[in-house]
Amino acid sequence: MISKIKTISIVLMSLLYIGGGLNHFFNPDWYVRIVPPILPFKPAIVYLSGLFEIILGTMLIFPKTRFIAGWGLIVLLLVIFPANIYVALTQGEAMDTTPIIAWARLPFQFVFIALAYWHSKK
């Protein structure tokens, strides 16, 4: 039963990362808005993070690359966490959302990190 749940979560997370990564290319302005102001080269950051989401999401599907994908996603999620903090500090304005949603998103980053870690294990 656990292996079926894990397989389903791997597929769902792969699709989430690939879809999210593609969206960085289809809707880059939305992502540029949530890059913290202190960071330069915002469009490059958006495209690069989207590319890594696509690559790592694809790698997550395959058992031979799943360990690397899991740890790569952990690193990526930690690297992009300042964007989520920035959105929360703007009370959601950077993302056109409510303060509740902006702050509630923060703990989910750790859920995604835990899932990536779980997926990296055999």
NORQUITA-V587267 format. One record per backbone hydrogen bond with DSSP energy under -0.5 kcal/mol. CO is the residue of the C=O (numbers start at 1). NH is the residue of the N-H. E is the energy in kcal/mol with one decimal. If there is no record, write none. Layout:
# NORQUITA-V587267
CO,NH,E ; CO,NH,E
This chain:
# NORQUITA-V587267
1,5,-2.2 ; 2,6,-2.8 ; 3,7,-2.4 ; 4,8,-2.5 ; 5,9,-2.6 ; 6,10,-2.5 ; 7,11,-2.3 ; 8,12,-2.7 ; 9,13,-2.7 ; 10,14,-2.5 ; 11,15,-2.5 ; 12,16,-2.3 ; 13,17,-2.8 ; 14,18,-2.8 ; 15,19,-2.8 ; 16,20,-2.7 ; 17,21,-2.8 ; 18,22,-2.5 ; 19,23,-2.0 ; 20,24,-1.0 ; 21,24,-0.6 ; 21,25,-0.6 ; 22,25,-1.3 ; 22,26,-1.6 ; 23,27,-2.8 ; 27,30,-0.8 ; 27,31,-0.9 ; 28,32,-2.6 ; 29,33,-1.6 ; 30,34,-0.5 ; 31,34,-1.0 ; 31,35,-0.6 ; 32,35,-1.1 ; 36,39,-2.0 ; 41,45,-2.3 ; 42,46,-2.5 ; 43,47,-2.7 ; 44,48,-2.7 ; 45,49,-2.6 ; 46,50,-2.2 ; 47,51,-2.4 ; 48,52,-2.4 ; 49,53,-2.1 ; 50,54,-2.2 ; 51,55,-2.7 ; 52,56,-3.0 ; 53,57,-2.4 ; 54,58,-2.1 ; 55,59,-2.6 ; 56,60,-1.8 ; 57,61,-0.6 ; 58,61,-1.0 ; 58,62,-0.6 ; 59,62,-0.7 ; 62,65,-1.2 ; 62,66,-0.9 ; 65,69,-2.6 ; 66,70,-3.0 ; 67,71,-2.1 ; 68,72,-2.7 ; 69,73,-2.7 ; 70,74,-1.9 ; 71,75,-2.2 ; 72,76,-2.6 ; 73,77,-3.1 ; 74,78,-2.0 ; 75,79,-2.5 ; 76,80,-2.4 ; 77,81,-0.6 ; 80,83,-1.4 ; 80,84,-1.0 ; 81,85,-2.2 ; 82,86,-2.7 ; 83,87,-2.2 ; 84,88,-2.1 ; 85,89,-2.9 ; 86,90,-1.6 ; 87,92,-2.7 ; 88,91,-1.9 ; 90,93,-1.8 ; 92,95,-1.3 ; 92,96,-0.5 ; 92,97,-2.3 ; 93,96,-1.0 ; 98,102,-2.5 ; 99,103,-2.6 ; 100,104,-2.5 ; 101,105,-1.6 ; 103,106,-0.8 ; 103,107,-0.5 ; 104,108,-0.6 ; 105,109,-0.9 ; 106,109,-1.2 ; 106,110,-0.6 ; 107,110,-0.9 ; 107,111,-1.2 ; 108,112,-2.5 ; 109,113,-2.0 ; 110,114,-2.4 ; 111,115,-2.5 ; 112,116,-2.4 ; 113,117,-2.3 ; 114,118,-2.6 ; 115,119,-2.8 ; 116,120,-1.3 ; 117,121,-0.6 ; 118,121,-1.0
